[in-house]
Amino acid sequence: MAGPTASGKTGTAIRWSQALGNIPILNADSRQFYQEMLIGTAKPTPAELAAAPHYLFDDRSVHTPFDVGDYEKEALALLEQLFSKHDQVILTGGSGLYIRALCEGLDEFPEVTEAARQKVSDIFEKEGLPGLQAVLAQLDPETYNKIDLQNPRRLIRALEVCYIEGHPYSSYLKKSKKSRPFVPVYYCLEWERAKLYDRINLRVDLMIEAGLEAEAKKLFPYRELRALQTVGYREFFDYFSNEEITLPQTIEMIKQNTRRYAKRQITWFKNLPDCVYFHPENWEAVLMG
């Protein structure tokens, strides 16, 4: 079950699990693995985690490298165990790449050359994040419209691939699907755009009240870690580093970047095969057939 941030995936997954006999819920959110990132990732609360069997939530440190390739291997091994006891498992999260990696397999890319790596590094050093964004928009508009434009690691990776053989990053995607010992059925939560944005703004306000600033402050010394290159933390890292940025500006930037991220998620999920869209309040109808 996919859906943009703040669409209600956690609550819907729990209700679904309980309705189907307390079946397992497997995480496909690229940040909810990490123990140190609680508030900013909207991770399920202890009560929610106890309401249904959850896997790959809150089970490792940001200091432990864990990428989508690691996730694919670990989640596949875990699914083998889960399917020995259950006919169904709920995969839930907003990270489209992780969903696709588990259900279809990762795409294969050519090895990055030193020349390509250096070319992208020079762009980033001279022009920063806006430079990476501008070049990607020119070389690969399809990826530009889907990728997290505030994540330098993702931009760098996409551009490095573009420069290897002169082909856009998007041209390497979905060339073939890997065989899986299960059949994925895709569901996606759907909200009216204005209502979703209201939910996002409210969620950010609640995160601030819950202590997101203090959580980000603790993680500030480790701000270069890959796991921390995400909305809600990057904005506070900039705030802590620049006295000219105010707290209200920081909060508004988190809201704005989260809305942009949700928009990209919605675009990504449109590519899920035969995806069934439904409103969280109508989940019973989907459950029945």
N, C-alpha and C positions, 0 to 999 in steps of 0.2 A: 504494500500500500504506500503510494507516494503522495506527495503534496507539498506545496510551498510552505515556507516557514510561517508559523502562527496559524496554520489551517486546522489544527486540532488532531494531528496524527496520534499523539500519545493516548489521549482519552478514547479515541475511536478504536485504536488497536486493542486496548484493554477490554473494552466492551465486546469487541469481536471475539477476542480470545475466550472470554468467559462464556459467551453464547455458544461457542463451538466446543466446549468441554475443557476450558483452560489450556488451550494449545499454546506452544511456545511463541514468543515474540523475539525476532532477531533484528538487531540494530543495523541500519544502513545510513546512519548519519556520521559523517567523517570527523565530527568533533565530540560526540557524546561517548566516545571510548574513554576520554581522559578524566582522571580523578580530580585534577586541579581546576578543571573548567566546569563549574557547576551552574552558576547563575547565567552566564553569558551564552550558554548552549541550550538553555531551556530543557535541561536533562530531566527525565522523569524523577519525581520526588521519591523518597524512601517508601512512602505509602503506595505510590503508583507502582513502584518496582515490586512491592509485595503483593499487589493485587492480581498479578499474572506472572508466569515464568518468563523472565527477560534474560537475554544473552548478548554478550559483547557490549554491555553498557558499563561505564564507570569501572573498567577493569585493568587500566594501565596508566602509566605516567606520561606526561608530555615529553619527558626526557628519554622515553623509549621510542626509537624510530618505528613508525608503522604507516606504511603507505598503502595505496589501493591494491598493489600486487600482493602484499602481505595479507590484506583483508580477504582477497579472493581465495587464497589458499586456506586460511584459518576458518573462514566461514563455510567453505565447502566441506572441510573435515568435520566441522561442528554439525552441519546439516545431515551428514551421513549418520551421525549418532542420533540426532533428533528424529529422523525419518524411520529409524528402527523401532521407535516407540509411538510415533504420531503419524497420522496420514497427511496432516497439513501443518504448515508453519507460516506464521505471519512475518513477512519481511517489511519493515517500516523505516522510513527516513526520507530526508529531502536531498540527499546527495546522489544525483542521477548517475554519476560515474561509478559509484559503488554498487548501485542497483544493477547497472548494466554489467559490471565486472562479474558479479556473482551469477546473474541469470544467463548471460551470453558469452562471457569471457572477455578478456582485455584485448584491445587492438594491438597489432604488432607494428612497431615503428622502426625505421632504419637507425643505426647507431649514430649518435650525435658526434659530428666531427669537431675538432678543436677550432677550426676556422669558423664554423657556425656558432660555437659557444662564445668565442671571442667577439664576434660581430654583435651579438645580442648584448653581451656584457658592456661593450662600448656604448651602445645606445642607452642602456640603463644608467651608466655612469654619467653620461653627458646630459641626458634629457629626462632622466627619472621615469616615474610611472606614466606620465602623459606621453612621453616619447614611445614607450612600449605600446601603449594603447593606439597611438596614431599609426604606427607601422603595421600592427596587426589588422587594423581596420582596412588598410590598403592591400595587404597581402592575402588576408583570409577573412572576408566579411562574415562568412557563415560562423566561424569560430568566435569572432568578435561579438556577435549578437547573442552568444550562448555562455561564454566564459565569464568567470568572476573578474571583472575589470579592475577590482581593487586588490587583487591578489597577485603580487609581482612574480611569485614562483610559477603560477599557472601561465601567466603571460610569457615569461621567459621560456618555459618548456615549449609552448606552442610555436614561438618564433624560432627557436632552435631547430625544430622539426621543419619549419618552412624553409630555412636556409640550407638544409642538408642537400637536397636535390632540386630545390626550386619549386616543390609542390606544396600546396597549402596543407596545414595540419589536418583539416577536415577531410582531405582526400584519402587519408589512411584509416578513417573510421568506418566501422561496420562492414569490413570487406567479407568477413565470414563469422558465423557464430560457432562457438564450441559446443560440443555435445554435453548435455547435463542429464543426470539421473532423476530429474524431476521436471514437471511442466509448470512454468510460471504463469500466473494469471494476474494481470495488472489492473489495479484500481487506483484511482487518483481523486483526492478530495478537491472539491471545486467551490469557490466562493465568488460572489460578485466582487470585482476588483476594488471598488471603493470600500466595501465592508472589510475585505482582507487588509487593506491599508490601515483602516481604523484599528483592527485587531493587532497589527504590527506596532502601531504607535503606542497602544495601550500596553502591550507586552514590554516594550522598551521602558516605559514609565515604571512598570512593576519591577523590572530588573534593577533599575536605579534605586528604587525604594528598598529592594532586597539586599543591596550592597555590591552592585557590579563594580563600582569604582574601586572599592577596597580589594575586591578579588583581582581586578586588573593590576592594581598596585603591587600585589604580591608577585604577580607574574612578570612585571616590568623588567626585572634583571635578565629574564630569559626571552625577551621579546623577539629575538632573531630565530627562535625555534620554529620549525615548519608548522607545527600544530597550532601555533599562536597567530598565524597569518590569516585572521578571520575577522569578520564584522563583529563589533562590540568590544573587541580588545585593541585592534589597531588604532581606532579612534582615540581611545584612552591613552595609548602609548604616545600618540602625537601630542595629546593634551599635557601629559607629564613632561614632555621634552620641550614644549614651546610655551613660554609664558604669555604669548599674545593670544593664544586660544583659550576661550572661556569655557566653563562647564556647560552652560546652555548651548553653546555652539557645538560642543562635543556630543551632547545628547541628540541634538537635531541632526547631526551628521550620521550618527548611528541609525536613527530612524530612516533617513534618506537612503543610506547604503543598504539597509535591510530591505526596504521596498524595492530597490533596484535588483537586489539578489533574488527576491521573490519573483520578480518579473522574468528573470533569466531561468529560474526553476520552472516556471509555467511553460516557457518556450521549450525547454529541454524535455519535459514530460509529454509534450505533444507528439514526440517521436516514439513513445512507448507503443509497441504493437498491440492493436485491439484493446486499448485501455478503456475501462469502464469508469466514467466520471460520475461522481455523486456528491451531494451535500452531506456533511456529517449528520445532520438531523434526519436524513433519509436512509441511513445505513441499514435499517431492518429490511427495506425493500431489496437491497442488493444481496443481503444475506439469504433471503428466501428464493432468490433465483435470477 
